[in-house]
């Protein structure tokens, strides 16, 4: 009788065990970079909108 580990090794394969965590890490990093870029763009847009009011003291 084969163990569960042996059955999973046969189904998934050794290459997938290396590739899947790498792909997961790349997706997480890409999501973090996208979030940072969106926050920076939002901050720049906000400051661009209100920059004319900096001189008059309203902001």
DOTI-20636 format. One record per atom (N, C-alpha, C): atom name; residue number from 1; x, y, z. Coordinates in nm, 3 decimals. Layout:
BEGIN
BAVO / CA / NUM / X / Y / Z
...
***
This chain:
BEGIN
BAVO / N / 1 / 0.084 / -0.118 / 0.000
BAVO / CA / 1 / 0.000 / 0.000 / 0.000
BAVO / C / 1 / 0.089 / 0.125 / 0.000
BAVO / N / 2 / 0.062 / 0.215 / -0.090
BAVO / CA / 2 / 0.142 / 0.336 / -0.102
BAVO / C / 2 / 0.095 / 0.442 / -0.003
BAVO / N / 3 / 0.191 / 0.518 / 0.042
BAVO / CA / 3 / 0.155 / 0.626 / 0.134
BAVO / C / 3 / 0.099 / 0.745 / 0.055
BAVO / N / 4 / 0.039 / 0.836 / 0.127
BAVO / CA / 4 / -0.019 / 0.955 / 0.064
BAVO / C / 4 / 0.091 / 1.038 / -0.004
BAVO / N / 5 / 0.208 / 1.044 / 0.061
BAVO / CA / 5 / 0.319 / 1.122 / 0.005
BAVO / C / 5 / 0.361 / 1.065 / -0.131
BAVO / N / 6 / 0.369 / 0.935 / -0.142
BAVO / CA / 6 / 0.408 / 0.873 / -0.269
BAVO / C / 6 / 0.304 / 0.900 / -0.377
BAVO / N / 7 / 0.176 / 0.896 / -0.338
BAVO / CA / 7 / 0.070 / 0.924 / -0.435
BAVO / C / 7 / 0.076 / 1.068 / -0.484
BAVO / N / 8 / 0.103 / 1.160 / -0.393
BAVO / CA / 8 / 0.111 / 1.301 / -0.431
BAVO / C / 8 / 0.234 / 1.327 / -0.517
BAVO / N / 9 / 0.345 / 1.260 / -0.487
BAVO / CA / 9 / 0.465 / 1.275 / -0.568
BAVO / C / 9 / 0.439 / 1.231 / -0.712
BAVO / N / 10 / 0.363 / 1.125 / -0.727
BAVO / CA / 10 / 0.334 / 1.075 / -0.860
BAVO / C / 10 / 0.243 / 1.171 / -0.936
BAVO / N / 11 / 0.145 / 1.230 / -0.869
BAVO / CA / 11 / 0.051 / 1.320 / -0.936
BAVO / C / 11 / 0.113 / 1.456 / -0.968
BAVO / N / 12 / 0.180 / 1.514 / -0.870
BAVO / CA / 12 / 0.231 / 1.650 / -0.887
BAVO / C / 12 / 0.364 / 1.651 / -0.960
BAVO / N / 13 / 0.455 / 1.569 / -0.920
BAVO / CA / 13 / 0.586 / 1.565 / -0.982
BAVO / C / 13 / 0.683 / 1.658 / -0.914
BAVO / N / 14 / 0.810 / 1.629 / -0.927
BAVO / CA / 14 / 0.912 / 1.709 / -0.858
BAVO / C / 14 / 0.929 / 1.850 / -0.916
BAVO / N / 15 / 0.905 / 1.866 / -1.044
BAVO / CA / 15 / 0.921 / 1.998 / -1.106
BAVO / C / 15 / 0.815 / 2.095 / -1.056
BAVO / N / 16 / 0.695 / 2.048 / -1.042
BAVO / CA / 16 / 0.586 / 2.135 / -0.995
BAVO / C / 16 / 0.609 / 2.180 / -0.852
BAVO / N / 17 / 0.674 / 2.099 / -0.772
BAVO / CA / 17 / 0.702 / 2.136 / -0.633
BAVO / C / 17 / 0.800 / 2.252 / -0.625
BAVO / N / 18 / 0.880 / 2.270 / -0.727
BAVO / CA / 18 / 0.975 / 2.381 / -0.731
BAVO / C / 18 / 0.912 / 2.503 / -0.797
BAVO / N / 19 / 0.838 / 2.481 / -0.903
BAVO / CA / 19 / 0.784 / 2.591 / -0.984
BAVO / C / 19 / 0.667 / 2.661 / -0.916
BAVO / N / 20 / 0.577 / 2.588 / -0.855
BAVO / CA / 20 / 0.458 / 2.648 / -0.796
BAVO / C / 20 / 0.489 / 2.749 / -0.685
BAVO / N / 21 / 0.579 / 2.719 / -0.591
BAVO / CA / 21 / 0.611 / 2.822 / -0.491
BAVO / C / 21 / 0.677 / 2.947 / -0.552
BAVO / N / 22 / 0.757 / 2.928 / -0.656
BAVO / CA / 22 / 0.820 / 3.043 / -0.722
BAVO / C / 22 / 0.715 / 3.129 / -0.789
BAVO / N / 23 / 0.621 / 3.067 / -0.856
BAVO / CA / 23 / 0.513 / 3.142 / -0.921
BAVO / C / 23 / 0.429 / 3.216 / -0.816
BAVO / N / 24 / 0.402 / 3.150 / -0.705
BAVO / CA / 24 / 0.327 / 3.215 / -0.597
BAVO / C / 24 / 0.400 / 3.337 / -0.543
BAVO / N / 25 / 0.531 / 3.324 / -0.523
BAVO / CA / 25 / 0.610 / 3.437 / -0.472
BAVO / C / 25 / 0.611 / 3.552 / -0.572
BAVO / N / 26 / 0.622 / 3.521 / -0.699
BAVO / CA / 26 / 0.622 / 3.626 / -0.802
BAVO / C / 26 / 0.488 / 3.698 / -0.804
BAVO / N / 27 / 0.379 / 3.626 / -0.788
BAVO / CA / 27 / 0.247 / 3.688 / -0.785
BAVO / C / 27 / 0.233 / 3.780 / -0.664
BAVO / N / 28 / 0.282 / 3.737 / -0.549
BAVO / CA / 28 / 0.273 / 3.820 / -0.428
BAVO / C / 28 / 0.356 / 3.947 / -0.445
BAVO / N / 29 / 0.477 / 3.935 / -0.499
BAVO / CA / 29 / 0.563 / 4.053 / -0.519
BAVO / C / 29 / 0.501 / 4.147 / -0.621
BAVO / N / 30 / 0.446 / 4.093 / -0.729
BAVO / CA / 30 / 0.382 / 4.178 / -0.830
BAVO / C / 30 / 0.262 / 4.252 / -0.771
BAVO / N / 31 / 0.186 / 4.187 / -0.688
BAVO / CA / 31 / 0.073 / 4.252 / -0.622
BAVO / C / 31 / 0.118 / 4.365 / -0.530
BAVO / N / 32 / 0.226 / 4.341 / -0.457
BAVO / CA / 32 / 0.278 / 4.445 / -0.367
BAVO / C / 32 / 0.330 / 4.565 / -0.445
BAVO / N / 33 / 0.399 / 4.541 / -0.554
BAVO / CA / 33 / 0.450 / 4.650 / -0.636
BAVO / C / 33 / 0.335 / 4.728 / -0.699
BAVO / N / 34 / 0.234 / 4.658 / -0.746
BAVO / CA / 34 / 0.117 / 4.725 / -0.804
BAVO / C / 34 / 0.047 / 4.812 / -0.700
BAVO / N / 35 / 0.035 / 4.762 / -0.578
BAVO / CA / 35 / -0.029 / 4.839 / -0.472
BAVO / C / 35 / 0.051 / 4.966 / -0.441
BAVO / N / 36 / 0.182 / 4.953 / -0.432
BAVO / CA / 36 / 0.267 / 5.069 / -0.404
BAVO / C / 36 / 0.257 / 5.171 / -0.517
BAVO / N / 37 / 0.258 / 5.125 / -0.641
BAVO / CA / 37 / 0.246 / 5.218 / -0.755
BAVO / C / 37 / 0.112 / 5.290 / -0.754
BAVO / N / 38 / 0.005 / 5.219 / -0.722
BAVO / CA / 38 / -0.126 / 5.282 / -0.717
BAVO / C / 38 / -0.133 / 5.386 / -0.606
BAVO / N / 39 / -0.075 / 5.357 / -0.490
BAVO / CA / 39 / -0.075 / 5.454 / -0.380
BAVO / C / 39 / 0.007 / 5.577 / -0.416
BAVO / N / 40 / 0.122 / 5.559 / -0.481
BAVO / CA / 40 / 0.204 / 5.672 / -0.522
BAVO / C / 40 / 0.132 / 5.758 / -0.625
BAVO / N / 41 / 0.067 / 5.694 / -0.722
BAVO / CA / 41 / -0.006 / 5.768 / -0.824
BAVO / C / 41 / -0.121 / 5.847 / -0.761
BAVO / N / 42 / -0.190 / 5.788 / -0.666
BAVO / CA / 42 / -0.299 / 5.856 / -0.598
BAVO / C / 42 / -0.247 / 5.976 / -0.519
BAVO / N / 43 / -0.134 / 5.958 / -0.452
BAVO / CA / 43 / -0.074 / 6.067 / -0.375
BAVO / C / 43 / -0.029 / 6.182 / -0.467
BAVO / N / 44 / 0.030 / 6.148 / -0.580
BAVO / CA / 44 / 0.073 / 6.252 / -0.674
BAVO / C / 44 / -0.047 / 6.327 / -0.731
BAVO / N / 45 / -0.153 / 6.254 / -0.763
BAVO / CA / 45 / -0.274 / 6.317 / -0.816
BAVO / C / 45 / -0.336 / 6.411 / -0.712
BAVO / N / 46 / -0.336 / 6.370 / -0.587
BAVO / CA / 46 / -0.391 / 6.453 / -0.479
BAVO / C / 46 / -0.310 / 6.582 / -0.465
BAVO / N / 47 / -0.178 / 6.570 / -0.463
BAVO / CA / 47 / -0.095 / 6.690 / -0.447
BAVO / C / 47 / -0.103 / 6.781 / -0.570
BAVO / N / 48 / -0.117 / 6.723 / -0.688
BAVO / CA / 48 / -0.133 / 6.804 / -0.809
BAVO / C / 48 / -0.262 / 6.884 / -0.803
BAVO / N / 49 / -0.366 / 6.824 / -0.750
BAVO / CA / 49 / -0.496 / 6.892 / -0.742
BAVO / C / 49 / -0.491 / 7.011 / -0.647
BAVO / N / 50 / -0.422 / 6.996 / -0.535
BAVO / CA / 50 / -0.425 / 7.098 / -0.431
BAVO / C / 50 / -0.301 / 7.187 / -0.428
BAVO / N / 51 / -0.210 / 7.175 / -0.524
BAVO / CA / 51 / -0.086 / 7.252 / -0.518
BAVO / C / 51 / -0.110 / 7.403 / -0.533
BAVO / N / 52 / -0.214 / 7.444 / -0.603
BAVO / CA / 52 / -0.242 / 7.587 / -0.620
BAVO / C / 52 / -0.287 / 7.652 / -0.489
BAVO / N / 53 / -0.341 / 7.572 / -0.398
BAVO / CA / 53 / -0.389 / 7.626 / -0.271
BAVO / C / 53 / -0.280 / 7.632 / -0.164
BAVO / N / 54 / -0.163 / 7.575 / -0.191
BAVO / CA / 54 / -0.055 / 7.580 / -0.094
BAVO / C / 54 / -0.008 / 7.723 / -0.067
BAVO / N / 55 / -0.009 / 7.806 / -0.171
BAVO / CA / 55 / 0.041 / 7.942 / -0.159
BAVO / C / 55 / -0.055 / 8.033 / -0.085
BAVO / N / 56 / -0.184 / 8.005 / -0.092
BAVO / CA / 56 / -0.281 / 8.093 / -0.029
BAVO / C / 56 / -0.317 / 8.052 / 0.113
BAVO / N / 57 / -0.267 / 7.940 / 0.161
BAVO / CA / 57 / -0.288 / 7.899 / 0.298
BAVO / C / 57 / -0.412 / 7.817 / 0.322
BAVO / N / 58 / -0.482 / 7.772 / 0.218
BAVO / CA / 58 / -0.604 / 7.692 / 0.236
BAVO / C / 58 / -0.574 / 7.546 / 0.261
BAVO / N / 59 / -0.457 / 7.502 / 0.235
BAVO / CA / 59 / -0.429 / 7.359 / 0.247
BAVO / C / 59 / -0.341 / 7.332 / 0.364
***
